[in-house]
């Protein structure tokens, strides 16, 4: 599909997903050759009407040059004049594309060979046979491709399914918010973290999660809460979310880097946190997405960024009230040690369906405004509010990465969020309900 048409579909995805009943256009797209029956069946298996519409839009962008005009024709036939008008208004030069002419292939003349005289077969040089092809379409196959060999089956990029996310409630969400630290821990109180906690509590309630908030937990208490969550029966849920708001540091790892501090100054490795919900310890979450959001430092380094042209970034935020969630890194681990790098490359998580979203790149500090909350949580909350109904989680997190990367603390320091993604499918939250956001 023409990149221009892709952008038109992407800009209007909210309206298309909201208004279109995909079952009305399946037959038209099938008869026009935009999709095969197998592709249609795959889209139908995506779930609800909105899920099917969303999958249809993604798949449509992967089809050929006529897909956009064929889609408009189907919409017009099914009475979606308003959608046609909007899409055509943004495509003034993209008039209806005529169907390509079917190429006419002229067979080559066959010269019989006398098999009774094999010694005469090559007795004279072969004569050149002039070819006068009829009008050939640009997309016509070359002679050597007229009878292609059967291709081996492969998994199409556009065939990725979406997780089932329609249970009510959708799942459990545990927020551990460590604000006030013991004096002997040498860790400062995290002013502004309650703002983060309140935002995320409202946001995930609006996404139809049952939310539990635990405040100021010591290392042992964090483990107890995570253990209790792993022993809960999640059979009637589709997802589980854990949010950690605390100080953080680096830690030796083989899967997920970093560690989160209890208020007593004892760190709990992120790898141990994710293990509580793996397939062995929590069988009722097998095959279901387990999401971890970590607002904590990954180490003590401060990122000063690099210079780019002014038109590549938007005006940044940040001020005198910015603090970090960093603590001094222990002498046993320099910033991202060589052993950590080797482990991260050599070992993959045994558990699937896990996504860990970090507020900052491993080894670096994470910034928090004492009055407005952390950059990461503030941005995540806002983009979830704006895009949860239309975009999948990975796309949302890329938007968060982009916005946070443009902030500056004290006019100098930068922050880059990121994630370790081991999900197998697209994840779309339920459409936010404002009635649940309080």
Backbone torsions as a table, in degrees:
resi	resn	phi	psi	omega
1	UNK	NA	142.8	177.9
2	UNK	-58.2	132.9	179.7
3	UNK	-53.8	-33.3	178.8
4	UNK	-62.7	-41.4	179.2
5	UNK	-70.0	-35.6	176.8
6	UNK	-59.4	-44.1	-178.7
7	UNK	-65.8	-36.0	177.8
8	UNK	-62.6	-44.9	178.6
9	UNK	-64.0	-40.2	-179.0
10	UNK	-67.0	-40.3	179.7
11	UNK	-66.7	-28.1	-176.6
12	UNK	-106.7	17.1	-175.6
13	UNK	-61.7	-37.5	-179.2
14	UNK	-59.0	-47.6	179.6
15	UNK	-66.3	-41.3	-178.7
16	UNK	-64.6	-46.0	179.6
17	UNK	-65.7	-36.1	-178.0
18	UNK	-74.8	-35.4	-171.6
19	UNK	-102.7	-25.2	-170.6
20	UNK	-86.4	132.5	168.9
21	UNK	-98.6	105.6	-173.2
22	UNK	-57.8	-28.9	-177.6
23	UNK	-61.5	-21.6	-179.8
24	UNK	-74.1	-24.3	-174.3
25	UNK	-110.6	-3.8	-178.3
26	UNK	-56.1	-50.6	-176.2
27	UNK	-62.0	-42.1	-179.4
28	UNK	-63.5	-42.2	179.1
29	UNK	-69.5	-30.9	178.6
30	UNK	-69.6	-47.9	-178.4
31	UNK	-67.4	-26.9	179.0
32	UNK	-85.7	0.5	176.1
33	UNK	77.3	13.0	178.7
34	UNK	-71.3	-40.5	178.2
35	UNK	-127.9	155.7	169.8
36	UNK	-90.7	169.2	179.1
37	UNK	-63.3	-36.6	178.4
38	UNK	-62.5	-39.4	179.2
39	UNK	-66.2	-40.8	178.2
40	UNK	-62.3	-43.5	179.9
41	UNK	-62.5	-37.4	178.4
42	UNK	-63.5	-43.4	179.3
43	UNK	-64.1	-41.1	-179.9
44	UNK	-61.2	-29.8	-177.4
45	UNK	-82.6	1.4	-176.9
46	UNK	-68.4	-25.3	179.8
47	UNK	134.1	-129.8	-175.8
48	UNK	-69.6	174.2	178.8
49	UNK	-57.1	-44.3	-179.9
50	UNK	-64.0	-40.8	178.9
51	UNK	-62.6	-42.0	179.1
52	UNK	-65.6	-40.8	179.2
53	UNK	-64.0	-40.5	179.8
54	UNK	-65.1	-43.6	178.9
55	UNK	-66.3	-38.0	178.6
56	UNK	-60.7	-42.1	180.0
57	UNK	-64.9	-40.9	179.0
58	UNK	-65.1	-45.2	-178.6
59	UNK	-66.7	-36.3	-178.1
60	UNK	-60.5	-35.5	-178.8
61	UNK	-67.3	-16.1	-178.7
62	UNK	-94.5	-3.0	-175.9
63	UNK	-86.4	-173.7	-171.3
64	UNK	-78.6	-170.9	-173.5
65	UNK	-67.1	-23.9	-179.1
66	UNK	-90.8	-3.0	-173.9
67	UNK	-60.2	-41.0	-176.7
68	UNK	-65.4	-49.2	-178.9
69	UNK	-66.4	-36.6	177.2
70	UNK	-64.5	-37.9	178.0
71	UNK	-63.8	-42.6	177.4
72	UNK	-61.6	-40.6	178.3
73	UNK	-61.4	-42.7	178.5
74	UNK	-63.6	-43.6	178.3
75	UNK	-60.3	-42.2	-179.1
76	UNK	-65.4	-42.0	179.4
77	UNK	-62.9	-31.7	-176.2
78	UNK	-93.6	5.3	174.7
79	UNK	87.1	14.6	178.8
80	UNK	-90.3	59.2	-175.0
81	UNK	-63.3	-35.9	-178.4
82	UNK	-65.1	-40.3	178.2
83	UNK	-67.7	-40.4	177.8
84	UNK	-60.4	-43.7	-178.3
85	UNK	-61.9	-43.0	-179.6
86	UNK	-64.8	-45.5	-177.7
87	UNK	-67.5	-38.7	179.7
88	UNK	-72.7	-31.7	178.4
89	UNK	-60.7	-36.0	-180.0
90	UNK	-82.9	-3.9	-178.0
91	UNK	-128.1	63.8	-174.9
92	UNK	-61.5	-30.4	-178.5
93	UNK	-93.6	-9.4	-177.2
94	UNK	-90.5	71.9	178.2
95	UNK	-71.0	170.2	-178.6
96	UNK	-55.6	128.3	-176.6
97	UNK	-90.5	123.5	179.9
98	UNK	-66.6	153.7	179.5
99	UNK	-64.7	139.4	179.5
100	UNK	-66.4	144.8	179.4
101	UNK	-71.2	139.4	177.9
102	UNK	-74.9	122.7	-177.8
103	UNK	-66.5	141.5	177.0
104	UNK	-99.9	123.4	-176.5
105	UNK	-105.2	120.6	179.6
106	UNK	-90.4	121.7	-178.8
107	UNK	-66.5	147.3	177.5
108	UNK	-76.4	145.9	177.3
109	UNK	-67.3	141.3	-178.4
110	UNK	-105.0	125.3	179.4
111	UNK	-98.6	117.0	-179.2
112	UNK	-65.4	146.7	179.2
113	UNK	-116.2	132.9	179.3
114	UNK	-77.6	102.0	-176.4
115	UNK	-70.8	-13.9	179.5
116	UNK	-76.0	-17.2	-179.0
117	UNK	-124.8	70.9	-177.0
118	UNK	-60.9	-26.5	-178.4
119	UNK	-73.1	-9.7	-178.8
120	UNK	-97.7	-5.0	-174.0
121	UNK	-58.6	-44.9	-177.0
122	UNK	-109.5	26.1	-177.6
123	UNK	-70.0	-24.0	178.2
124	UNK	-130.9	150.0	-178.3
125	UNK	-63.1	146.2	-179.6
126	UNK	-64.8	141.7	179.1
127	UNK	-81.8	143.2	176.3
128	UNK	-76.9	129.2	-179.8
129	UNK	-102.2	112.5	179.8
130	UNK	-68.6	137.4	179.3
131	UNK	-108.1	133.3	176.7
132	UNK	-125.4	80.1	-176.5
133	UNK	-68.7	149.5	173.1
134	UNK	-74.1	-176.9	-175.7
135	UNK	-56.2	125.2	-175.5
136	UNK	-110.2	128.9	178.1
137	UNK	-74.0	151.0	-178.8
138	UNK	-56.8	-36.1	-175.9
139	UNK	-86.9	6.0	-178.0
140	UNK	-64.5	143.7	-179.7
141	UNK	-74.0	149.1	175.5
142	UNK	-75.4	158.8	-175.4
143	UNK	-50.8	-40.2	-176.1
144	UNK	-73.2	-7.0	-179.4
145	UNK	-112.2	6.8	-177.0
146	UNK	-67.1	-29.3	178.5
147	UNK	-124.5	73.6	-174.8
148	UNK	-66.8	150.2	175.3
149	UNK	-73.3	147.8	178.2
150	UNK	-58.3	132.5	-179.7
151	UNK	-84.8	149.4	175.2
152	UNK	-69.4	144.8	179.5
153	UNK	-65.0	147.1	178.4
154	UNK	-145.3	159.3	178.1
155	UNK	-84.0	120.4	-179.2
156	UNK	-77.1	142.6	177.8
157	UNK	-60.6	-32.5	-175.4
158	UNK	-87.1	8.1	-178.1
159	UNK	-100.9	5.9	179.7
160	UNK	-62.9	130.3	-178.9
161	UNK	-85.0	172.5	176.6
162	UNK	-106.8	146.8	175.0
163	UNK	-64.5	147.2	171.4
164	UNK	-68.8	124.2	-177.5
165	UNK	-140.2	40.7	-176.3
166	UNK	-114.2	9.6	176.6
167	UNK	-66.9	155.4	178.3
168	UNK	-134.2	111.5	-2.6
169	UNK	-68.7	159.4	-176.8
170	UNK	-66.9	-34.7	-179.4
171	UNK	175.5	-175.2	178.9
172	UNK	-98.6	145.2	178.0
173	UNK	-130.0	117.7	178.2
174	UNK	-105.3	123.1	176.1
175	UNK	-110.9	120.7	173.6
176	UNK	-106.5	114.2	-173.6
177	UNK	-115.7	99.7	179.7
178	UNK	-95.7	113.1	-173.3
179	UNK	-113.1	-50.5	-173.4
180	UNK	-107.6	116.3	-173.7
181	UNK	-101.4	148.6	179.2
182	UNK	-60.5	144.5	-175.8
183	UNK	-61.3	-35.8	-177.3
184	UNK	-73.1	-10.1	-178.3
185	UNK	-78.4	-14.8	-176.6
186	UNK	62.5	23.1	177.5
187	UNK	-111.2	135.7	-179.8
188	UNK	-75.7	153.4	173.5
189	UNK	-64.3	147.9	-174.9
190	UNK	-100.4	80.1	179.7
191	UNK	-64.4	135.2	-179.2
192	UNK	98.0	-10.9	-177.3
193	UNK	-70.2	-30.5	177.1
194	UNK	-62.7	-31.1	177.0
195	UNK	-64.5	-44.5	176.4
196	UNK	-59.5	-45.8	-177.5
197	UNK	-61.3	-45.0	-179.6
198	UNK	-64.4	-40.8	179.7
199	UNK	-61.6	-47.7	-176.2
200	UNK	-71.8	-30.9	175.3
201	UNK	-62.9	-47.5	178.6
202	UNK	-64.3	-41.4	-175.5
203	UNK	-64.3	-47.2	-176.5
204	UNK	-76.5	-23.4	169.5
205	UNK	-65.3	-39.6	179.5
206	UNK	-67.2	-23.2	177.7
207	UNK	-91.0	13.0	174.6
208	UNK	71.6	39.6	171.7
209	UNK	-105.7	146.4	168.1
210	UNK	-82.1	117.4	-172.0
211	UNK	-107.6	131.8	174.7
212	UNK	-122.2	130.3	-179.5
213	UNK	-112.7	128.6	175.3
214	UNK	-118.4	131.3	-172.6
215	UNK	-116.8	138.4	173.5
216	UNK	56.1	64.6	-179.9
217	UNK	-100.9	139.8	172.5
218	UNK	-78.1	170.6	-177.6
219	UNK	-53.2	-49.1	-178.1
220	UNK	-64.8	-37.8	179.6
221	UNK	-68.0	-36.1	176.1
222	UNK	-61.7	-43.6	179.2
223	UNK	-63.6	-37.4	179.1
224	UNK	-65.4	-42.0	179.4
225	UNK	-65.7	-41.4	179.6
226	UNK	-67.7	-37.6	177.8
227	UNK	-65.2	-42.0	178.3
228	UNK	-62.8	-39.0	178.9
229	UNK	-65.5	-38.4	-179.1
230	UNK	-69.0	-26.3	-179.7
231	UNK	-88.0	-5.9	177.2
232	UNK	-71.1	146.3	176.3
233	UNK	-81.4	112.3	-178.6
234	UNK	-99.8	17.4	-174.4
235	UNK	-58.0	-34.1	-177.4
236	UNK	-91.7	4.7	179.9
237	UNK	-110.2	160.1	179.2
238	UNK	-107.6	-8.7	-171.4
239	UNK	-161.5	162.6	173.9
240	UNK	-142.8	138.5	-176.5
241	UNK	-126.5	133.8	173.2
242	UNK	-124.4	128.7	-179.9
243	UNK	-120.8	125.1	-179.4
244	UNK	-115.2	121.1	178.1
245	UNK	-118.3	106.9	-175.0
246	UNK	-167.4	-177.0	166.7
247	UNK	-76.3	155.4	-179.3
248	UNK	-143.2	171.6	178.7
249	UNK	-157.4	177.1	175.2
250	UNK	-79.2	159.5	177.0
251	UNK	-157.2	145.5	175.9
252	UNK	-62.0	137.9	-172.6
253	UNK	-150.1	163.2	171.6
254	UNK	-121.9	-8.3	179.0
255	UNK	-131.2	-67.2	-176.6
256	UNK	-116.5	125.9	-176.7
257	UNK	-75.3	161.5	170.7
258	UNK	94.0	167.4	177.4
259	UNK	-149.3	154.1	-178.1
260	UNK	-118.5	136.2	-175.4
261	UNK	-88.6	140.7	164.2
262	UNK	-79.0	168.2	-177.8
263	UNK	-68.4	-10.8	177.3
264	UNK	-90.6	4.7	176.7
265	UNK	83.0	9.9	178.5
266	UNK	-98.7	124.9	-175.8
267	UNK	-82.1	147.1	174.8
268	UNK	-117.3	113.2	-177.2
269	UNK	-58.6	142.1	178.3
270	UNK	-60.3	-35.8	178.8
271	UNK	-58.9	-40.3	178.3
272	UNK	-68.2	-36.6	179.2
273	UNK	-61.5	-46.0	-178.8
274	UNK	-68.7	-30.3	-177.9
275	UNK	-63.1	-26.2	-179.9
276	UNK	-61.5	-24.9	-176.3
277	UNK	-110.7	12.8	-179.4
278	UNK	-72.6	174.0	-173.4
279	UNK	-62.8	-24.6	180.0
280	UNK	-79.3	-44.4	-175.1
281	UNK	-85.9	-19.9	-178.9
282	UNK	-138.5	76.7	-175.7
283	UNK	-59.1	-30.4	-176.6
284	UNK	-73.2	-5.5	175.2
285	UNK	-106.8	9.3	178.9
286	UNK	-62.3	131.7	179.7
287	UNK	78.3	0.3	-179.3
288	UNK	-109.7	149.6	-177.7
289	UNK	-70.5	134.0	175.1
290	UNK	-116.8	116.7	-172.4
291	UNK	-112.3	134.0	179.5
292	UNK	-125.8	124.3	178.1
293	UNK	-116.3	120.7	-173.4
294	UNK	-118.2	110.8	170.8
295	UNK	-99.0	90.4	-178.4
296	UNK	-163.1	155.2	178.9
297	UNK	-69.5	151.1	174.6
298	UNK	-99.2	-1.4	-178.1
299	UNK	165.8	-160.7	-174.5
300	UNK	-109.8	-3.7	-178.2
301	UNK	-72.9	147.1	175.5
302	UNK	-111.7	128.6	-176.4
303	UNK	-89.9	118.2	178.8
304	UNK	-92.2	-1.6	175.4
305	UNK	72.5	-170.1	176.8
306	UNK	-143.1	160.1	-173.2
307	UNK	-78.7	134.9	175.4
308	UNK	-130.0	167.8	178.8
309	UNK	-68.3	148.3	-174.6
310	UNK	-57.8	-30.3	-176.1
311	UNK	-81.0	-0.3	179.1
312	UNK	-90.3	-12.1	-178.1
313	UNK	-132.4	156.9	175.0
314	UNK	-97.6	166.5	178.2
315	UNK	-55.9	137.1	-174.7
316	UNK	-97.7	160.8	176.0
317	UNK	-107.3	179.3	179.6
318	UNK	126.6	144.2	-177.2
319	UNK	-156.8	-161.2	-173.7
320	UNK	-72.4	-16.4	-177.2
321	UNK	-91.0	8.5	-178.9
322	UNK	-76.2	131.5	174.2
323	UNK	-126.0	167.0	177.8
324	UNK	-109.0	160.5	172.7
325	UNK	-101.1	30.5	-177.6
326	UNK	-94.1	157.4	168.5
327	UNK	-132.9	159.9	179.0
328	UNK	-57.5	136.1	-178.6
329	UNK	-77.6	137.6	-177.5
330	UNK	-66.7	157.0	-176.5
331	UNK	-67.6	-15.4	-177.4
332	UNK	-79.1	-9.3	179.9
333	UNK	-143.0	111.3	171.5
334	UNK	-73.7	168.6	-176.7
335	UNK	-56.6	109.5	-177.3
336	UNK	51.0	80.8	-177.5
337	UNK	-68.1	162.1	-179.8
338	UNK	-61.6	-36.7	-179.1
339	UNK	-64.8	-36.9	177.7
340	UNK	-63.1	-42.7	-178.5
341	UNK	-63.5	-43.3	-179.7
342	UNK	-64.2	-44.7	179.6
343	UNK	-59.9	-41.8	-176.9
344	UNK	-64.9	-32.0	-179.3
345	UNK	-82.7	-35.6	-170.3
346	UNK	-85.1	-21.3	-173.5
347	UNK	-122.4	132.7	174.8
348	UNK	-112.7	148.6	180.0
349	UNK	-58.4	135.1	176.2
350	UNK	-69.9	-26.3	-178.3
351	UNK	-90.0	138.2	175.0
352	UNK	-101.3	-180.0	174.9
353	UNK	63.7	34.1	179.2
354	UNK	-120.9	136.9	170.7
355	UNK	-131.2	126.7	177.1
356	UNK	-115.4	116.0	-179.8
357	UNK	-102.7	120.4	-179.2
358	UNK	-100.4	141.5	178.0
359	UNK	-72.1	-17.7	-178.4
360	UNK	-151.3	160.4	179.1
361	UNK	-65.8	139.8	180.0
362	UNK	-51.6	130.4	179.0
363	UNK	101.3	-11.4	-174.1
364	UNK	-116.1	162.6	-179.3
365	UNK	-78.0	160.3	177.1
366	UNK	-121.0	130.8	-171.5
367	UNK	-94.6	143.5	-178.7
368	UNK	-138.1	129.6	175.4
369	UNK	-85.6	124.9	-175.1
370	UNK	-65.4	-18.0	-178.3
371	UNK	-106.0	-29.6	-175.5
372	UNK	-111.5	-5.8	-176.9
373	UNK	93.2	-177.7	-175.3
374	UNK	-76.7	152.1	177.3
375	UNK	-57.1	-46.1	-174.4
376	UNK	-63.4	-50.5	-176.5
377	UNK	-68.1	-41.6	179.7
378	UNK	-59.4	-42.5	-179.2
379	UNK	-71.8	-43.8	178.7
380	UNK	-59.1	-45.5	-179.5
381	UNK	-60.8	-45.2	-177.0
382	UNK	-67.8	-42.0	-177.8
383	UNK	-72.6	-33.3	172.8
384	UNK	-61.4	-41.7	178.8
385	UNK	-61.7	-41.1	-175.1
386	UNK	-81.6	-31.3	-167.4
387	UNK	-124.7	-2.9	-176.0
388	UNK	-61.6	-28.7	-177.5
389	UNK	-76.2	-17.4	-172.9
390	UNK	-123.5	-26.7	-173.3
391	UNK	-114.6	153.1	177.1
392	UNK	-78.6	165.6	-172.9
393	UNK	-61.3	-41.6	-177.6
394	UNK	-63.5	-40.3	176.9
395	UNK	-63.8	-41.6	178.7
396	UNK	-60.6	-43.3	-179.0
397	UNK	-67.4	-32.2	174.7
398	UNK	-66.1	-36.9	175.6
399	UNK	-62.9	-40.9	178.1
400	UNK	-62.7	-46.2	179.4
401	UNK	-55.4	-45.8	-176.4
402	UNK	-63.1	-46.1	-176.7
403	UNK	-69.4	-45.5	-178.2
404	UNK	-64.0	-35.5	-177.9
405	UNK	-63.9	-18.0	-178.2
406	UNK	-92.1	-5.5	176.8
407	UNK	-77.4	159.8	174.9
408	UNK	-139.1	134.7	176.0
409	UNK	-97.5	130.5	179.7
410	UNK	55.7	26.7	178.8
411	UNK	70.1	12.8	-172.8
412	UNK	-137.6	-49.3	-168.4
413	UNK	-90.1	146.1	-176.2
414	UNK	-115.8	172.7	177.9
415	UNK	-146.9	138.3	-179.7
416	UNK	-129.5	103.2	175.3
417	UNK	-69.2	168.7	177.2
418	UNK	-170.5	176.6	-177.7
419	UNK	-148.6	155.5	170.2
420	UNK	-105.7	111.9	-171.0
421	UNK	-109.8	113.5	174.6
422	UNK	-121.7	28.8	173.0
423	UNK	-73.9	151.1	-179.9
424	UNK	-102.0	-11.0	-174.7
425	UNK	-142.2	171.1	171.2
426	UNK	-68.7	147.2	176.8
427	UNK	-123.3	118.6	176.5
428	UNK	-117.8	123.4	175.9
429	UNK	-69.7	160.4	172.4
430	UNK	-65.5	150.4	-179.3
431	UNK	-56.9	130.9	-178.2
432	UNK	-57.2	138.5	176.9
433	UNK	-112.2	117.6	-178.1
434	UNK	-67.1	-22.6	179.8
435	UNK	-71.1	-17.2	-178.9
436	UNK	-101.2	2.0	-172.1
437	UNK	-87.6	3.5	179.9
438	UNK	-109.7	NA	NA
